[in-house]
Amino acid sequence: MTGTLTLVRLALRRDRVLLPVWIVVITGVMAASASAIAELYPQAAQRIALGVTIGSAPALQALTGPVFDATSIGGLTAWRTTTMASVLAALMSIFVVIRHTRAEEETGRAELVGACAVGRHATLTSAVLVAGGANLLIVLLLTLALAGQGLPATGALAFGLAVGGVGWTFTGVAVLAAQLTEHARTANGIAAATLGLAFLLRALGDAAKVETLAWLSPLGWAQRMRAFAGERWWVAALFAVTGLVLVAGAALLTRRRDLGAGLVPARLGPPDAAASLRSPLALAWRLQRGGLLSWTIGFAVVGAMFGALAHSVGDIVRDNPQLAELLAQLGGGATALIDTFLAAQMGLLSMVAGGYAVQATLRLQGEESAIRAEPVLATSVARRRWTASHLTVALGGSALILAAGGLTAGLAHGLRVGEPARQAVRLLGAALVQVPATWTLAGIAMLLFGLLPRLTALAWAALVTFALLGQLGELLQLDDWIIGLSPFAHTPQSLGQPVDVSPLLWLGAVTAALSLAGIAAFQRRDLRGD
């Protein structure tokens, strides 16, 4: 453990901007959401009616989980924000841990540090302490913020422990993933895929009311902490023990591998490249096809789940005569409500696809940092062709995974209503109109890579900001121009309505401008420099 505290100070110095931003966003948005819910549902009767609606809609429970106490503002706050806050805390923990463990080994900095008086486990321990400390601070700030708004202090503490507990659990997941592979990018992907699986298990368990499935997911544990609804304090021990076991397992695995290596060795390629790899685009495709395949399968599975759940949204109309009458006056009914639900899920998938667009575009930075770009650019390959090839894979890949999600959602929904072909075409179209908004994230990542390569993390910050504006903008009663800063606010929000292509064209033009500016800036800067 020698040198652990020094490495902790170094990590805090390097994350002096990003880490506070994560903490402020998570605590600030959740506190603002609680305030907004108090304003929107001041009467107990309103909250009870909302709870009845939620309880009769498996599709809603798949997205946000069950509501355990709809009579209180705290109960509704926990229902609406627990999953979102927990996912953000998990992502923060994953990025922090991988950045200070596997990324350090991949770039060779860990070897330089290890040449000093630094213990073998110091790097791992320092990353765990930083991520764990950040989650502990989130627990404290959430407790103070919610209790300061007049909510019960015990419920506020339980909410904070649920969110921080998920973050701590995925600290263990991330540090374990860092032992498996040689590349930080792959380790991030493994940890993120685990988070996606946790969300899927919780969603299926809550929608189908199968408690066993929900209890297999840390996100399900967070919901079942039952903040503001008869707290279950023993769930906090479940988070603590799981995180400790994962961290201890990772510490044992570090003894079984060399510095810089992963437990899963990288495969050696053939001695001679195939003729099909003679173009920059072919090389970019070869490098990214594995990740794209994983994303496509994931979107297909999630799309099928949403499609299968969509038909149950009609139960809301049958159980709520007032809503049925309102929809009838508006010229719709259960079908209109189902279409609205499916369109919302396509919007949600497009935000997640933005993560792929950013990741695929920033593969350029990974190639540059690992000094694999220099041998390619030392040939006749021009910089603009090299950057354009990875950008093409990012743009085409994001369209492909959205198409996969829309197609499987349409097929699953169509099989339930007896018209699979028609619904597959409709949902495929609904997914594809989301593509221009997703491409905007690739344009932002391209601009940052070319102009400010040390600040490419801002592309991920942009994605998180856009997602928060889309999910909580109306709840927080933000001005339209603020919500409009998100490209996802300009995509069609319903099915069966004429599509205004002008916003989509504008988004495409913005993507092109950002991408061209990024490529031009890259041509004028030094490699591995600003």
C-alpha positions as CSV (number, residue, x, y, z in Angstrom):
1,M,0.0,0.0,0.0
2,T,3.0,2.3,0.0
3,G,2.3,5.5,-1.8
4,T,-1.5,5.2,-1.7
5,L,-2.2,8.6,-0.2
6,T,0.1,10.3,-2.7
7,L,-1.7,8.6,-5.6
8,V,-5.0,9.6,-4.1
9,R,-3.8,13.3,-4.1
10,L,-2.7,12.9,-7.6
11,A,-6.0,11.5,-8.7
12,L,-7.9,14.3,-7.0
13,R,-5.6,16.8,-8.7
14,R,-6.3,15.3,-12.1
15,D,-10.1,15.1,-11.5
16,R,-10.4,18.4,-9.8
17,V,-12.9,19.5,-12.4
18,L,-14.7,16.4,-13.6
19,L,-15.4,14.8,-10.3
20,P,-17.0,17.9,-8.7
21,V,-19.1,18.3,-11.8
22,W,-20.4,14.7,-11.5
23,I,-21.2,15.2,-7.8
24,V,-22.9,18.5,-8.3
25,V,-25.0,17.3,-11.2
26,I,-26.2,14.1,-9.4
27,T,-27.1,15.9,-6.2
28,G,-28.4,19.1,-7.7
29,V,-30.7,17.5,-10.3
30,M,-32.2,15.1,-7.8
31,A,-32.8,17.9,-5.3
32,A,-34.4,20.0,-8.0
33,S,-36.6,17.0,-9.0
34,A,-37.9,16.7,-5.5
35,S,-38.8,20.4,-5.5
36,A,-40.5,20.1,-8.8
37,I,-42.6,17.1,-7.7
38,A,-43.7,19.0,-4.6
39,E,-45.0,21.8,-6.9
40,L,-46.6,19.5,-9.5
41,Y,-48.4,17.2,-7.0
42,P,-49.2,19.3,-3.9
43,Q,-52.3,17.4,-3.0
44,A,-52.4,13.9,-1.6
45,A,-55.2,13.0,-3.9
46,Q,-53.1,13.9,-7.0
47,R,-50.3,11.8,-5.8
48,I,-52.5,8.8,-5.0
49,A,-54.1,9.0,-8.5
50,L,-50.6,9.1,-10.1
51,G,-49.6,6.0,-8.0
52,V,-52.6,4.1,-9.2
53,T,-51.7,4.9,-12.8
54,I,-48.1,3.8,-12.2
55,G,-49.2,0.6,-10.5
56,S,-51.3,-0.4,-13.5
57,A,-48.6,0.3,-16.1
58,P,-45.9,-2.3,-16.3
59,A,-44.2,-0.3,-19.0
60,L,-43.7,2.7,-16.7
61,Q,-42.4,0.5,-14.0
62,A,-39.9,-1.0,-16.4
63,L,-38.4,2.5,-16.9
64,T,-38.4,3.9,-13.4
65,G,-39.3,1.1,-11.1
66,P,-42.3,0.6,-8.8
67,V,-43.7,3.3,-6.5
68,F,-43.9,2.1,-2.9
69,D,-45.6,5.1,-1.4
70,A,-47.5,7.4,-3.7
71,T,-49.0,9.4,-0.9
72,S,-45.9,11.3,0.0
73,I,-43.7,13.6,-2.0
74,G,-40.6,11.6,-0.9
75,G,-42.1,8.4,-2.2
76,L,-42.8,9.9,-5.6
77,T,-39.3,11.4,-5.6
78,A,-37.7,8.1,-4.9
79,W,-39.8,6.4,-7.7
80,R,-38.9,9.1,-10.3
81,T,-35.2,9.6,-9.6
82,T,-33.7,6.5,-7.9
83,T,-32.9,4.7,-11.1
84,M,-31.5,7.8,-12.9
85,A,-29.4,8.9,-10.0
86,S,-28.1,5.4,-9.4
87,V,-27.1,5.0,-13.1
88,L,-25.2,8.3,-13.0
89,A,-23.4,7.3,-9.8
90,A,-22.5,4.0,-11.4
91,L,-21.1,5.7,-14.6
92,M,-19.1,8.2,-12.5
93,S,-17.6,5.3,-10.5
94,I,-16.8,3.3,-13.7
95,F,-15.0,6.2,-15.5
96,V,-13.1,7.3,-12.4
97,V,-11.8,3.8,-11.6
98,I,-10.8,2.8,-15.2
99,R,-9.2,6.2,-15.7
100,H,-6.9,5.7,-12.7
101,T,-6.2,2.0,-13.1
102,R,-6.3,0.4,-16.6
103,A,-5.8,3.6,-18.5
104,E,-2.7,4.3,-16.5
105,E,-1.3,0.9,-17.3
106,E,-2.2,1.2,-21.0
107,T,-0.4,4.5,-21.4
108,G,2.7,3.4,-19.5
109,R,2.3,5.9,-16.7
110,A,1.7,3.2,-14.2
111,E,5.1,1.6,-15.0
112,L,6.8,5.0,-14.4
113,V,5.0,5.4,-11.1
114,G,5.7,1.8,-10.1
115,A,9.4,2.4,-10.5
116,C,9.2,4.7,-7.5
117,A,8.5,3.7,-3.9
118,V,4.9,2.6,-4.7
119,G,3.3,-0.7,-3.5
120,R,1.7,-3.1,-6.0
121,H,-1.8,-2.4,-4.7
122,A,-1.4,1.3,-4.3
123,T,-2.8,2.2,-7.7
124,L,-5.9,0.0,-7.3
125,T,-6.5,1.2,-3.7
126,S,-6.1,4.9,-4.5
127,A,-8.7,4.6,-7.4
128,V,-11.1,2.7,-5.1
129,L,-10.6,5.3,-2.3
130,V,-11.3,8.2,-4.7
131,A,-14.4,6.6,-6.2
132,G,-15.7,5.4,-2.8
133,G,-15.1,8.9,-1.3
134,A,-17.0,10.5,-4.2
135,N,-20.0,8.2,-3.6
136,L,-19.8,8.8,0.2
137,L,-20.0,12.6,-0.5
138,I,-23.0,12.0,-2.8
139,V,-24.7,10.2,0.1
140,L,-24.1,13.1,2.4
141,L,-25.1,15.8,0.0
142,L,-28.3,14.0,-1.1
143,T,-29.3,13.5,2.5
144,L,-28.8,17.1,3.3
145,A,-30.4,18.4,0.1
146,L,-33.6,16.3,0.5
147,A,-33.9,16.8,4.2
148,G,-33.4,20.5,3.7
149,Q,-36.5,20.6,1.6
150,G,-38.6,19.2,4.5
151,L,-38.6,15.6,3.5
152,P,-38.0,13.0,6.3
153,A,-34.4,12.7,7.2
154,T,-34.5,8.9,7.5
155,G,-35.9,8.7,4.0
156,A,-33.4,11.2,2.6
157,L,-30.5,9.1,4.2
158,A,-32.0,5.9,2.7
159,F,-32.2,7.5,-0.7
160,G,-28.6,8.7,-0.5
161,L,-27.4,5.3,0.6
162,A,-29.2,3.7,-2.3
163,V,-27.6,5.9,-4.9
164,G,-24.2,5.8,-3.2
165,G,-24.5,2.1,-2.7
166,V,-25.0,1.5,-6.5
167,G,-22.0,3.7,-7.1
168,W,-19.9,1.7,-4.6
169,T,-21.0,-1.6,-6.2
170,F,-19.9,-0.5,-9.6
171,T,-16.7,0.7,-8.2
172,G,-16.0,-2.9,-7.6
173,V,-17.3,-3.9,-11.0
174,A,-15.0,-1.4,-12.7
175,V,-11.9,-2.4,-10.7
176,L,-12.6,-6.0,-11.6
177,A,-13.1,-5.2,-15.3
178,A,-9.8,-3.4,-15.3
179,Q,-8.0,-6.7,-14.5
180,L,-9.5,-8.6,-17.4
181,T,-8.3,-6.7,-20.5
182,E,-5.3,-4.7,-21.7
183,H,-7.3,-1.7,-22.9
184,A,-9.2,0.9,-20.9
185,R,-11.8,1.2,-23.7
186,T,-12.6,-2.5,-23.4
187,A,-12.7,-2.3,-19.6
188,N,-15.1,0.6,-19.8
189,G,-17.3,-1.4,-22.2
190,I,-17.3,-4.5,-19.9
191,A,-18.4,-2.4,-16.9
192,A,-21.0,-0.4,-18.9
193,A,-22.4,-3.7,-20.3
194,T,-22.7,-4.9,-16.7
195,L,-24.6,-1.8,-15.9
196,G,-26.9,-2.3,-18.9
197,L,-27.6,-5.9,-17.8
198,A,-28.4,-4.6,-14.3
199,F,-30.9,-2.2,-15.8
200,L,-32.4,-4.9,-18.0
201,L,-32.8,-7.3,-15.1
202,R,-34.5,-4.6,-13.0
203,A,-36.7,-3.5,-15.8
204,L,-37.9,-7.0,-16.6
205,G,-38.4,-7.9,-12.9
206,D,-40.4,-4.7,-12.2
207,A,-42.5,-5.0,-15.4
208,A,-43.3,-8.7,-15.0
209,K,-43.5,-8.4,-11.2
210,V,-40.9,-11.1,-10.8
211,E,-39.0,-10.0,-7.6
212,T,-36.2,-12.5,-8.1
213,L,-35.1,-10.8,-11.3
214,A,-35.1,-7.4,-9.7
215,W,-33.1,-8.6,-6.7
216,L,-30.4,-9.8,-9.1
217,S,-29.6,-6.2,-10.0
218,P,-28.0,-3.5,-7.8
219,L,-30.4,-1.1,-9.4
220,G,-33.2,-3.3,-8.1
221,W,-31.6,-3.1,-4.6
222,A,-31.7,0.7,-4.8
223,Q,-35.4,0.7,-5.5
224,R,-36.0,-1.9,-2.7
225,M,-34.2,0.2,-0.2
226,R,-37.7,1.8,0.0
227,A,-36.6,5.3,0.7
228,F,-39.5,7.3,2.2
229,A,-41.6,4.1,2.3
230,G,-40.6,2.0,5.3
231,E,-36.8,1.9,4.8
232,R,-35.0,-1.4,4.6
233,W,-31.6,-0.5,6.1
234,W,-30.2,-4.0,5.7
235,V,-30.0,-3.4,1.9
236,A,-27.1,-1.0,2.6
237,A,-25.1,-4.0,3.9
238,L,-25.8,-5.8,0.6
239,F,-24.2,-2.9,-1.3
240,A,-21.2,-2.7,1.1
241,V,-20.5,-6.5,1.1
242,T,-20.8,-6.8,-2.7
243,G,-18.5,-3.9,-3.3
244,L,-15.9,-5.2,-0.9
245,V,-16.0,-8.7,-2.4
246,L,-15.5,-7.4,-5.9
247,V,-12.6,-5.1,-4.8
248,A,-11.0,-7.9,-2.9
249,G,-11.3,-10.2,-5.9
250,A,-9.7,-7.6,-8.1
251,A,-6.8,-7.2,-5.6
252,L,-6.2,-11.0,-5.8
253,L,-6.3,-11.0,-9.6
254,T,-3.6,-8.3,-9.7
255,R,-1.1,-10.9,-8.4
256,R,-1.9,-13.2,-11.3
257,R,-1.0,-10.8,-14.1
258,D,1.9,-8.7,-15.3
259,L,1.7,-4.9,-15.2
260,G,0.0,-3.7,-18.4
261,A,-1.4,-7.1,-19.2
262,G,-4.9,-8.4,-18.7
263,L,-6.1,-11.8,-17.5
264,V,-7.6,-12.3,-20.9
265,P,-4.6,-12.1,-23.3
266,A,-4.9,-10.3,-26.6
267,R,-5.0,-12.5,-29.6
268,L,-2.1,-12.3,-32.1
269,G,-3.1,-11.3,-35.5
270,P,-2.0,-12.9,-38.8
271,P,1.6,-12.1,-39.9
272,D,0.3,-10.5,-43.1
273,A,-2.7,-8.1,-43.5
274,A,-5.5,-9.1,-45.8
275,A,-6.0,-7.2,-49.0
276,S,-9.3,-5.9,-47.6
277,L,-7.4,-3.8,-45.0
278,R,-5.7,-1.6,-47.6
279,S,-8.0,1.4,-46.9
280,P,-8.3,3.6,-43.7
281,L,-12.1,2.8,-43.7
282,A,-11.4,-0.9,-43.8
283,L,-9.0,-0.6,-40.9
284,A,-11.5,1.5,-38.9
285,W,-14.2,-1.1,-39.5
286,R,-11.8,-3.9,-38.5
287,L,-11.0,-2.1,-35.2
288,Q,-14.6,-1.3,-34.3
289,R,-16.6,-4.2,-35.6
290,G,-16.5,-6.1,-32.4
291,G,-17.9,-3.2,-30.3
292,L,-20.5,-2.5,-32.9
293,L,-21.7,-6.1,-32.9
294,S,-22.1,-5.9,-29.1
295,W,-24.0,-2.7,-29.2
296,T,-26.3,-4.0,-32.0
297,I,-27.2,-7.1,-30.0
298,G,-27.8,-5.1,-26.9
299,F,-30.1,-2.7,-28.7
300,A,-32.0,-5.6,-30.4
301,V,-32.6,-7.2,-27.0
302,V,-33.7,-3.9,-25.3
303,G,-35.9,-3.0,-28.3
304,A,-37.7,-6.3,-28.2
305,M,-38.3,-5.8,-24.5
306,F,-39.8,-2.4,-25.0
307,G,-41.9,-3.7,-27.9
308,A,-43.2,-6.6,-25.8
309,L,-44.2,-4.2,-23.0
310,A,-45.9,-1.6,-25.2
311,H,-49.2,-3.4,-25.4
312,S,-49.6,-3.3,-21.6
313,V,-49.6,0.5,-21.7
314,G,-53.2,0.2,-22.9
315,D,-54.1,-1.1,-19.4
316,I,-53.8,2.5,-18.2
317,V,-56.7,3.5,-20.3
318,R,-58.9,0.6,-19.2
319,D,-58.1,1.3,-15.5
320,N,-58.4,5.1,-15.8
321,P,-61.8,6.2,-17.2
322,Q,-60.9,9.9,-16.9
323,L,-57.8,9.4,-19.1
324,A,-59.7,7.3,-21.6
325,E,-62.3,10.2,-21.9
326,L,-59.5,12.7,-22.3
327,L,-57.8,10.7,-25.1
328,A,-61.1,10.2,-26.8
329,Q,-61.6,14.0,-26.9
330,L,-58.2,14.4,-28.4
331,G,-59.0,11.8,-31.1
332,G,-57.0,9.0,-29.6
333,G,-57.2,6.1,-27.2
334,A,-55.2,3.2,-26.1
335,T,-53.5,3.1,-29.5
336,A,-52.4,6.7,-29.2
337,L,-51.0,6.1,-25.8
338,I,-49.0,3.1,-27.0
339,D,-47.6,5.1,-29.9
340,T,-46.6,7.8,-27.5
341,F,-44.8,5.2,-25.3
342,L,-43.0,3.6,-28.2
343,A,-41.9,7.0,-29.6
344,A,-40.5,7.9,-26.1
345,Q,-38.6,4.6,-26.0
346,M,-37.1,5.3,-29.4
347,G,-36.0,8.7,-28.0
348,L,-34.4,7.0,-25.0
349,L,-32.6,4.5,-27.3
350,S,-31.3,7.4,-29.4
351,M,-29.7,9.0,-26.2
352,V,-28.0,5.7,-25.5
353,A,-26.9,5.4,-29.1
354,G,-25.3,8.8,-28.6
355,G,-22.9,7.0,-26.2
356,Y,-21.9,4.7,-29.0
357,A,-21.4,7.7,-31.3
358,V,-19.1,9.3,-28.8
359,Q,-17.2,6.1,-28.0
360,A,-16.6,5.2,-31.7
361,T,-15.5,8.7,-32.6
362,L,-13.1,9.0,-29.7
363,R,-11.4,5.7,-30.9
364,L,-9.3,8.2,-32.8
365,Q,-7.9,9.5,-29.5
366,G,-7.2,6.0,-28.3
367,E,-5.3,5.2,-31.5
368,E,-3.4,8.4,-31.2
369,S,-2.5,8.0,-27.5
370,A,-1.3,4.4,-28.1
371,I,1.0,5.6,-30.9
372,R,-0.9,3.4,-33.4
373,A,-1.9,6.4,-35.5
374,E,1.7,7.5,-36.3
375,P,2.6,4.4,-38.4
376,V,-0.6,4.7,-40.4
377,L,-0.2,8.5,-41.0
378,A,3.5,7.9,-41.9
379,T,2.2,6.3,-45.1
380,S,0.3,7.9,-47.9
381,V,-2.8,8.0,-45.8
382,A,-3.9,11.6,-45.2
383,R,-5.1,12.8,-41.9
384,R,-8.5,13.7,-43.2
385,R,-9.0,10.2,-44.6
386,W,-8.0,8.6,-41.3
387,T,-10.3,10.7,-39.2
388,A,-13.1,10.5,-41.7
389,S,-12.9,6.7,-41.7
390,H,-13.5,6.4,-37.9
391,L,-16.2,9.1,-38.1
392,T,-18.0,7.1,-40.9
393,V,-18.0,4.0,-38.7
394,A,-19.4,6.1,-35.8
395,L,-22.2,7.6,-37.9
396,G,-23.1,4.4,-39.7
397,G,-22.8,2.3,-36.6
398,S,-25.1,4.6,-34.6
399,A,-27.7,4.4,-37.4
400,L,-27.3,0.6,-37.4
401,I,-27.9,0.0,-33.7
402,L,-30.9,2.3,-33.7
403,A,-32.3,0.4,-36.7
404,A,-31.8,-2.9,-34.8
405,G,-33.6,-1.5,-31.7
406,G,-36.5,-0.1,-33.8
407,L,-36.9,-3.3,-35.9
408,T,-37.0,-5.7,-32.9
409,A,-39.4,-3.4,-31.0
410,G,-41.7,-3.3,-34.0
411,L,-41.6,-7.1,-34.4
412,A,-42.2,-7.8,-30.8
413,H,-45.1,-5.3,-30.6
414,G,-46.5,-6.4,-33.9
415,L,-46.6,-10.1,-32.9
416,R,-48.7,-9.1,-29.9
417,V,-51.2,-7.0,-32.0
418,G,-51.2,-9.4,-35.0
419,E,-49.4,-7.1,-37.6
420,P,-45.6,-7.7,-37.3
421,A,-44.7,-6.4,-40.7
422,R,-46.5,-3.1,-40.4
423,Q,-45.3,-2.4,-36.9
424,A,-41.7,-3.3,-37.8
425,V,-41.7,-0.8,-40.6
426,R,-43.3,1.9,-38.4
427,L,-40.9,1.4,-35.5
428,L,-37.9,1.2,-37.8
429,G,-38.9,4.6,-39.2
430,A,-39.4,6.0,-35.7
431,A,-35.9,4.8,-34.8
432,L,-34.2,6.2,-37.9
433,V,-35.6,9.7,-37.5
434,Q,-33.7,9.8,-34.2
435,V,-30.3,9.3,-36.1
436,P,-29.5,13.0,-36.8
437,A,-29.7,13.9,-33.1
438,T,-27.4,11.0,-32.3
439,W,-25.0,12.1,-35.0
440,T,-24.7,15.5,-33.3
441,L,-22.8,13.8,-30.4
442,A,-20.3,12.4,-32.9
443,G,-19.8,15.8,-34.3
444,I,-19.1,17.3,-30.9
445,A,-16.6,14.5,-30.1
446,M,-14.9,15.1,-33.5
447,L,-14.6,18.8,-32.8
448,L,-13.1,18.2,-29.4
449,F,-10.7,15.6,-30.7
450,G,-9.4,17.9,-33.3
451,L,-9.4,21.1,-31.4
452,L,-9.0,20.2,-27.7
453,P,-7.9,16.6,-27.4
454,R,-7.3,16.9,-23.7
455,L,-10.9,17.9,-23.1
456,T,-12.6,15.1,-25.1
457,A,-14.4,14.1,-21.8
458,L,-16.7,17.1,-22.5
459,A,-18.3,15.0,-25.2
460,W,-19.5,12.6,-22.5
461,A,-20.6,15.6,-20.4
462,A,-22.6,16.9,-23.3
463,L,-24.4,13.5,-23.6
464,V,-25.2,13.5,-19.9
465,T,-26.5,17.1,-20.1
466,F,-28.7,16.4,-23.1
467,A,-30.1,13.2,-21.4
468,L,-30.9,15.2,-18.2
469,L,-32.6,17.9,-20.2
470,G,-34.7,15.3,-22.1
471,Q,-35.7,13.3,-19.0
472,L,-36.1,16.0,-16.4
473,G,-36.4,19.3,-18.4
474,E,-40.2,19.4,-18.2
475,L,-40.3,18.1,-14.7
476,L,-38.0,20.9,-13.6
477,Q,-40.1,23.4,-15.6
478,L,-37.1,24.7,-17.6
479,D,-37.6,27.3,-20.3
480,D,-38.1,25.9,-23.8
481,W,-34.9,27.4,-25.1
482,I,-32.9,25.6,-22.5
483,I,-34.5,22.2,-23.3
484,G,-34.0,23.1,-27.0
485,L,-30.2,23.0,-26.5
486,S,-30.5,19.2,-26.6
487,P,-30.6,17.9,-30.2
488,F,-33.0,15.2,-29.0
489,A,-35.6,17.9,-28.3
490,H,-35.9,18.4,-32.1
491,T,-36.8,14.9,-33.1
492,P,-40.3,13.6,-33.6
493,Q,-42.0,12.8,-30.3
494,S,-44.9,10.7,-31.6
495,L,-45.8,8.0,-34.1
496,G,-48.3,8.3,-36.8
497,Q,-47.8,12.0,-37.3
498,P,-46.3,13.8,-40.3
499,V,-42.5,14.3,-39.8
500,D,-41.1,17.8,-40.1
501,V,-37.8,17.2,-41.8
502,S,-36.4,20.7,-41.4
503,P,-35.1,20.1,-37.8
504,L,-33.5,16.9,-38.9
505,L,-31.8,18.7,-41.8
506,W,-30.6,21.3,-39.4
507,L,-29.2,18.7,-37.1
508,G,-27.4,17.1,-40.0
509,A,-25.9,20.4,-41.0
510,V,-24.7,21.0,-37.4
511,T,-23.1,17.6,-37.4
512,A,-21.3,18.3,-40.7
513,A,-20.1,21.7,-39.5
514,L,-18.8,20.3,-36.2
515,S,-17.1,17.3,-37.9
516,L,-15.4,19.4,-40.7
517,A,-14.2,21.8,-38.1
518,G,-12.7,19.0,-36.0
519,I,-11.0,17.4,-39.0
520,A,-9.6,20.7,-40.1
521,A,-8.3,21.4,-36.6
522,F,-6.7,17.9,-36.4
523,Q,-4.8,18.6,-39.6
524,R,-3.2,21.7,-38.0
525,R,-2.0,20.3,-34.7
526,D,0.7,18.0,-33.6
527,L,0.0,14.4,-32.8
528,R,-0.6,13.8,-29.0
529,G,-0.7,17.6,-28.5
530,D,-3.1,20.6,-28.7
